């Protein structure tokens, strides 16, 4: 610090000081001390801005400035500060444009520029600026597709392309363009699978599979439900199952877990219940302890839909009692789904006993829905849309009690 004060034109010394601030920012960011990290990154960026003005031909200074701004944008975005994230992303992109202009045809420059466009697209998407986000994603996508075609053996360009497809899928999901969202997610999943097959020991590729499966599950759960294609999931889970060398790898296990969970929900929507139950069992075996409760509850919904209403509802009374005491509205809502599907499938069976059981199940589902309403569960607009649109509740729609519930919610 003293050297730079005494001789401020010593660029190498100033560069060293900037890198010290940058490294400190990295440590603070990894320790989740974002405010301190931003201060350190700001100081590093301030120095590198000055160096790029003093020595504009030294590209390292531009590169370091761009990297710093990109990290600042990530922190702002994670903290929900969309305006600051956009500003930092735009500046990082402009820095990268200057670097790329020195050698526009270089693959590295093109790839780095596309990465900055992707990051700006993410920041714009989080801010709800869909048209602007789409424009940045499209620009990034075009370059990344060219690079993967020109350099098919360089994996990081395929990683970048998969990430852009994923961002585009999330944007389409925000816009309720479900078919186009699925198309983008499937393209990302295919790339992650290809990379994983080529190098199953690289955790990055397994993590990409996992995150894409989570996004596909979000798509399947949109109001009204969406029956995602099963073939991409079959393919990627097949690749994971064949990889003997990495089965003990935590990233591999996590990808398998997320893949099985997503396919279980997908198979349930397609009516492939036996396969779905097998997927649930494998997902539960791999799941972190905190997730097993929820997966067992979702498995009960599949079990009810498959026709085994008695087994599906067997443990529900005890669960209702605990959830009622805890005012756990999400648990009670999911239990209501178990009962409504038990009613739906039981009502299709012959005999008075079946009709009576179906009525009992339906009344329990309605009681639980009113209970979660009293817990303000339906204050969330998407939850109200689920009640209105999801096929779960079709069996109850013509009942006066259900219509009364919906009318009360509509009046809020």
N, C-alpha and C positions, 0 to 999 in steps of 0.2 A: 504494500500500500504506500509506504513512504517513498519508494523508488518512483512510483507513478506520479506522486505529488511533486517530487523534485525535478523529474524529467518526463513530463507528460507525453512527449513525442516518442518515447521508447515503445514502439508498437508491440514488440515481443513481450515486454514486461506487462503491458496493458492486456495483451491476449492471455497471458498466464493468470492475471488477476481475474479476468472474466471467466476463465475456465474454473478457477477456484470457486467463484460464486455459483457457477453452473453446477459443479459437483456437490456443493453444499445444498443447493436446491434439490438435486436428485435424492440425497440422503433424507432431506426433510419431507419430500413427497412420498418416499417409500415408508416413512414413519407416520404418514397421514397427517402431517403438519402443513396443510396446504397454504395457510396464510403466510407462514415463514418461507415456504418454498417459492411462492409468488414473489416475495420481496427479493429473494436471492436471484431468481430468474430475471426479474426486472433490472437488477443491477448489472447482471451479465449482458442482457440485451442492450442496455444503455451504452456499455463500453463497446460492444461489437457494432452497434449502429455508427458510433463515431469512427471506428476503425474502417468500416466499409466506405465512409465518406473520405477519410484520409488516404486510404489505399484501395480504391475500388477494383483494382485488378487482382487483388489477393482473394481468390474465391473461397478459401477456408473460412475467412471471416463472415462471408455471406452465408455459407453453409451452417456455421455455428449459430448465427443469428436466427436463421430459419428454424433450426432444430429447437432452439430455446422458445421461440414464439409458438411452435407447435405444441410443446409441452405445457406452456401457459394456457393454450386453448383447451387442452385436455382437462386441466384442473378447473377452469372456468365452467366447462361443459358439465363436469361431474358435480360441481356445486350449484348447477342450475342457473348460472349467470350467462344466459344465452347471448346477450348483446356483447359482452366482453369476449366470449368465445368466438363469435363471428369476427369481431375486430382483429383479434390475434390471428385467427385463421386466414383472414384476407391479407394481413401484412406478411405472414409466412408464405402465402402463395405468391405475392408480388416479389418477395426476395428470391423465391425459386425461379420465377420467370426470368429474372436478370441472370441467374446462373445458367439456365437453359439456353438463353440467347447467345452465350459464348460458344456453344457447340450444340445446336438444336437437334442434330441427328444422333447424338450419343444416347445409347440405351439407358444409361444411368440417369442422365438428365431428364429424359422423357418419363422414366419410371418415378423419379422423385417428384416431378411436376404433377403427375397423375395422383400420387399419394396425397399431395397437398390439396388437390381439387377434391379428392374423396373426403378429406378431413373437413374442408369448408362445407361440403355437402352435408356431412353429419351435423355440423353446428347449425346450419340453416334448417335442417329437418327438425332438430330439437326446438327450434324457435317457431316452428309452424309455418315456415316460408317454403311451401312445397314446390312451387314452380322453380324457384331459384335453386333449391336443393337438387331437384331433378336435373337441371342444366349442368350443375357441377358433376353429379354422378355420371351423366352421359358422356361428358368430356373425359372423365377419368376412365370410364369403361372402354371407350374407343381406343385410347392409347394402350391400355392394359391388354386388350384383346390382340392388338398388333404385336405387342412385346411377347406375349405367350406363344403366338404363332411363329415369330422370328427366332425366339430363344426357348424352345420347348423344354430344354434340360436345365433351365435356371428356375428353381422352384419359387423364389420369392416373388417373381412376377405373377405366378399363379396364386400365391397367397394373397397378394394385393387384389387380384381380380375377384377371388372368392369373397374378400371383405367388401368390395364394392357391390357385388351381387347381393350380399347380405343387407347392406345399407339400403339398396334399392327395394329389397323385399319389405323392409320395415317401413319405408316411405309409402309403398303401395298399400301396406296394411293400414297405415294412418289414413289413407285416402279411401279405405274400404274397397279397394280394387283387389279382391281376394284371389282371382285367377292369376293375375299378373304378379301378385305377391308370391304365390306358390311357385310360379315359373322361376322367379329370381332365387328363392330359397333352394329350389331343386338344383339350379345351376351351381349355386355355391356348394351344396352338399356333394355334387358330383366331382367338383374340383378337390374338395377336402378328401374325399374317398380316394381319388387318384393319387394324391400326394401321400396319403397314409399307406396305400398299397406299396408304393415305391420306397417308403422309409417309415415302417411302423414304429420305430423307436423314437421318432421325433414327436414330443408331446404337443407341439404347436398344432400339428395336423389333427390329432385326436381331440384337442380342445376346440378346433374349428368344427369338427363333426358335432360335438356336444352342443355348442352354442347354436348351430343351425337347427338341430333337432328341437331345442327349446323354442326357437322362433316358429318352427312348423307347428309345435303344440299350441302356441299362442294363436296361430291362424285357425287351427281346428276348433278352438274354444270361442271364436268370435260369435256374437249374438246370432242365433239361428243355427249355429254349428256349421262346420265346413268339412266335408269328407276329403281329407288330404289323400293324395296318391300313396299307395303302399309300396310300390315297386322301388322307389329310391331308398326307402328305409330298409326293405329286404336286402338290397344290394349292399348298403353300407354295413348293416349288421352281419351280413355274410363275410365281408372283408374283416371285420373285427373278430369274428369267430375263428377265422382261419389263421390269425396271427398268433402262433404259439409263442413266439419270442417275447411278446410284450404283454401277455395276459396278466402278469403281476404288476404291470406298470399302472400307477394310480390314474394317469390320464386316460389310458386304455379302458380301465374299469369304469371311469366316470362317463366316457363316451358311450360305452355299452349300456350303462344304466340309463342315460338320457335317451338313447336310441330305443331301448325297450319300452320305456315309459311312453314316449311319443307314439310308437307303433301300437302299444296297447290301447291308447285312446283312439288312434286311427282305425284299428281293427274293430273296436267297439262300434264306432260310427258306421262302419261297413257291414256290421252284423257278423263278423268273423269271431265269434265269442270264445271258442276253444283256444284259438291262437292268441287272442287277447289275454285270456287268463294265464296262459303260459308266459306271456311277456310280463304280465304283472308279477308273477312269481319270481322271474329272473330279476326284474327291476327291484323288487323288495329285498331280494338277497344281496344286491349290490348297493342298496341305498344307504346313505348316512342315517344314523339312528333317528335324527330329528325328522326325517322325511317319511319314515316307515308308516307312521300313523296315517298320514294323508294318502299314501299309496294303497294301504289296506282299505281305506274308505272308498277310494275310487274303484278299487277292485270289487267291492261290494256292489257298486252301481252296475258294473259289467255283469256280475253274477245275477243281479235282479233282471237285467235286460235279457240274459240268456234263458230265463225261465225258472231259475232256482230261487224263488222268492223267499221260501222259508229259511234257507241257509243265509241268504243275503241280509235278511232282517233280524236274524237270530240274536246278534249282539247289539242291535241298535237301541233297545230300551235302556240298557245300562249306560250307553254312550250319550243318550239324550239327557239322562239325569245329570251326568258330569258336566256336559256342555251347558245345560241350563243354569247350573250353579255358577259356572265360570262366565256366563253370558257370552259364550263363544258362538257368535252368529254365523260365521262361515261354516263351522262344523255342523250346526243345525240345518243350514241350507243344504249342505251336501247330503245329510241324512234324509232330508225331505226328497231329494232326488232318488235315493234308494227306494223309498216307500212309493213314490209315484210310478217308478218303473215296475215295482212289484205289483202294484195295482193294475198297470197297463197289461202286463203279460198274463196275470192271473185271470183277468176279466175275459180273456179269449178262451179259457178252458170251459169245458162243459160241467154242468152240475150246479146245484144250489150252494154247495159248500164253497166252490170257487168264487161264485158271485159274492157271497157273504165276505170271504177273505179279501176280495178286491175292494169292496166297500170300506172295510176296516183300514186297509192300507191307504186308500184315497183320503179318508178322514184324517189319518195321522199325518199325511203329507200336507194337507190344508192347515192343520193345527200348527205344524212347524213353520209354514210360510207366514202365518199370522204372528207367530212368536218372533220370528226374525224381523218382521215389519216393526213390531213394538220395540225392537232393539236398534231401530234406525238403519237396518241393513240396506234398505232400498233407497236411501238418500243418494246413493251413487247412481248416476243416470245409466251407466252401462249395465248395472245389475237389473234395473227396471226393464231395459231392452231385452235382457236375457229371459226375464219372466214372460215378456210379451212374445218373443220370437223363438225361443229354444223349443225343439220338439219334445223335450222332457215333459212339458206341462200340457201336452195336447189332450191327454185323457181327462184333464180337469177343466178345460176351457169352457165347456157349456154348463158347468155347475154354477148356480147362483152365488155360492160362497166364494168361488174363485173370481167371478166377475165383480163381486163387491170389493174384494181385495184390490183388484186392478183399478177400479173406479176411485178408491181412496188414494191409491198411489198417483193416479193421474191428476188428482186435485191438488197435490202438493206442488 
